[in-house]
Amino acid sequence: MNNDAAAIRIEGLGKTYAGGKRALDGISLSIRPGEFFGLLGPNGAGKSTLINILAGLVTKSEGQAEIWGFDIDKHPRNAKLSIGVVPQEILFDPFFTPSEALEIQAGLYGIPKPQRRTAELLAAMRLTDKANAYARTLSGGMKRRLLVAKAMVHSPPILVLDEPTAGVDIELRQQLWAYVRELHAAGTTVILTTHYLEEAEELCDRIAIINHGKVVADEPTPTLLARAQEKNVVVTIDRDLDAVPENICFDKVELKGERRLAITYRKDKVNAGEVLAALQRDGLGIVDVVTKEPDLEDVFLSLVRADG
Ligand SMILES: Nc1ncnc2c1ncn2[C@@H]1O[C@H](COP(=O)(O)OP(=O)(O)OP(=O)(O)O)[C@@H](O)[C@H]1O
C-alpha cells in the first residue's frame, strides 16, 4: 500500500439487487489506516450490503472500492487478503471443531501450516478449552468469538465486524471489545457496524451514518456529537404546577413530578438563557437546572429524521 493510501476507499458505490431494490445509492467513504471506524444506520440502511461488497460476497452495481490500495475488481485476491470480516450471521459446519475450523479457513487463504495462528487465536478468544469440541456444542458467545478468530487467520490489516454483539451478553461483549481494542492498538484498522450507539460512541474515532443507501454523516465522533441540535434541560421551579407551560422557545416540554420540567429545545434556534427567561416571564422562579449532553442516539435520530 502507498503511504498516502486509505485503508478503504469507496467511490460512488451503488447496488441494486435483482428485483429492483436500491440498497446503496452512491456511497463514498475513505477510512484511514489505523482508524476505528463506525458504520451506523437503521435496519435496512445498506450496511451489510456495503460490507458484503467489500468482502467479495455481493457484486456492486456501480462505483469503485479499494481495500488497502487494491481495487476489488482489478486485484480481488489482494483485496480479500487485506480484510477479515466477522459476519452478522453465525454459520458454521457443526461437525468441525474450532481448531479445525481455523485450520480450514487458513487453508482457504493459502497460509502454509507453519505460519498458521490457530493456537494463538484460540487463546486470544478464550477458546483453548474448546479447541477440540464440535462447533455445535459451543455457546452462542463462543461461536461469536470463533467467528472473530476465523476473520483473523490471515492477519488482515483491516477487520470488519458486522454487528458482532447483537444478542451477546454484556460480559462477553466486553471481552470481545477488549480483544478488538488490542488488535486496534497493535495497528489493525477496525470497522464496526452496530445498533448499539453507545458502543460506537465509546469505541469509534469516526462515525459514518448511512440511511436509505446514502451517507448522511461522516465525521469524527466528537464533531458528530456536537451536531446534535436537540438539547434537553430539566428545570426545577419554585412552585407546584398542574399544567405544562407552553412557549415557542420549547420544542417539547413534559412535567416530571410537580416542580420539574423536562424541556427540549433546538440549540440552533434558542439558547439556554432564552429558555430560562421564557419561564421567568411566566412568573416561575428557577431553583435548579440540569442539562444533558446529547448522545449519539440524539444525533442519529436528528440526522436520520432530517434525511426523511
Ligand atoms: N439479497 C438481497 N436481495 C434483495 N434485497 C436485498 C438483499 N439483501 C438486502 N436487501 C435489501 O437491501 C436493503 C439494505 O439491506 P442491508 O442488509 O444492506 O441493510 P442493513 O443496513 O445491513 O440492515 P440491518 O441492520 O437490518 O442488517 C434492505 O432493504 C434489504 O431488504
The ligand as an SDF file (V2000), in Angstrom:
LIG
                    3D

 31 33  0  0  0  0  0  0  0  0999 V2000
  -30.1080  -10.3470   -1.4490 N   0  0  0  0  0  0  0  0  0  0  0  0
  -30.9770   -9.3450   -1.4370 C   0  0  0  0  0  0  0  0  0  0  0  0
  -31.9240   -9.2270   -2.3870 N   0  0  0  0  0  0  0  0  0  0  0  0
  -32.7930   -8.1920   -2.4050 C   0  0  0  0  0  0  0  0  0  0  0  0
  -32.8010   -7.1880   -1.4940 N   0  0  0  0  0  0  0  0  0  0  0  0
  -31.8740   -7.2330   -0.5210 C   0  0  0  0  0  0  0  0  0  0  0  0
  -30.9130   -8.3080   -0.4300 C   0  0  0  0  0  0  0  0  0  0  0  0
  -30.1320   -8.0790    0.6420 N   0  0  0  0  0  0  0  0  0  0  0  0
  -30.5660   -6.9380    1.2030 C   0  0  0  0  0  0  0  0  0  0  0  0
  -31.6190   -6.4220    0.5060 N   0  0  0  0  0  0  0  0  0  0  0  0
  -32.3280   -5.1720    0.7930 C   0  0  0  0  0  0  0  0  0  0  0  0
  -31.4280   -4.0830    0.6730 O   0  0  0  0  0  0  0  0  0  0  0  0
  -31.6380   -3.1330    1.7030 C   0  0  0  0  0  0  0  0  0  0  0  0
  -30.3600   -2.9490    2.5240 C   0  0  0  0  0  0  0  0  0  0  0  0
  -30.1330   -4.1500    3.2560 O   0  0  0  0  0  0  0  0  0  0  0  0
  -28.8590   -4.3510    4.1930 P   0  0  0  0  0  0  0  0  0  0  0  0
  -28.9290   -5.7430    4.7510 O   0  0  0  0  0  0  0  0  0  0  0  0
  -27.6310   -3.9530    3.4810 O   0  0  0  0  0  0  0  0  0  0  0  0
  -29.1570   -3.2980    5.3590 O   0  0  0  0  0  0  0  0  0  0  0  0
  -28.5020   -3.1570    6.7900 P   0  0  0  0  0  0  0  0  0  0  0  0
  -28.2350   -1.7110    6.9760 O   0  0  0  0  0  0  0  0  0  0  0  0
  -27.3610   -4.0800    6.9330 O   0  0  0  0  0  0  0  0  0  0  0  0
  -29.6690   -3.5980    7.7490 O   0  0  0  0  0  0  0  0  0  0  0  0
  -29.5820   -4.4570    9.0930 P   0  0  0  0  0  0  0  0  0  0  0  0
  -29.0510   -3.5530   10.1220 O   0  0  0  0  0  0  0  0  0  0  0  0
  -31.0050   -4.8350    9.3210 O   0  0  0  0  0  0  0  0  0  0  0  0
  -28.7030   -5.6320    8.7970 O   0  0  0  0  0  0  0  0  0  0  0  0
  -32.8090   -3.6410    2.5120 C   0  0  0  0  0  0  0  0  0  0  0  0
  -33.9810   -3.0210    2.0380 O   0  0  0  0  0  0  0  0  0  0  0  0
  -32.8300   -5.1210    2.2260 C   0  0  0  0  0  0  0  0  0  0  0  0
  -34.1480   -5.6430    2.3240 O   0  0  0  0  0  0  0  0  0  0  0  0
  1  2  1  0
  2  3  1  0
  2  7  2  0
  3  4  2  0
  4  5  1  0
  5  6  2  0
  6  7  1  0
  6 10  1  0
  7  8  1  0
  8  9  2  0
  9 10  1  0
 10 11  1  0
 11 12  1  0
 11 30  1  0
 12 13  1  0
 13 14  1  0
 13 28  1  0
 14 15  1  0
 15 16  1  0
 16 17  2  0
 16 18  1  0
 16 19  1  0
 19 20  1  0
 20 21  2  0
 20 22  1  0
 20 23  1  0
 23 24  1  0
 24 25  2  0
 24 26  1  0
 24 27  1  0
 28 29  1  0
 28 30  1  0
 30 31  1  0
M  END
$$$$
